[in-house]
Amino acid sequence: MSVGAKHLEDKLSVIAKNSSPNASPVQLLVVNYQSPITNYQLLFIFSLNLVKNCPIIKELFLNSIPTT
């Protein structure tokens, strides 16, 4: 995870904790994707709760992460 993504994750966790003391820490899935058409680097940030509960996002992004 990049430094910027980790910083964002930490900030969102603090916000969630301040809004609800019983809230669990915010966990993020960060996907860095390079478009083959435009050659632009895209950064997608998802809440892991959203990914777990949304089959389309799960299929598109979790299965496309290369395992090396």
Secondary structure, DSSP 8 states (H G I E B T S, - for coil): --HHHHHHHHHHHHHHHHH-TT-----EEEEEEE-TTT--EEEEEEEHHHHHH-HHHIIIIITTS---
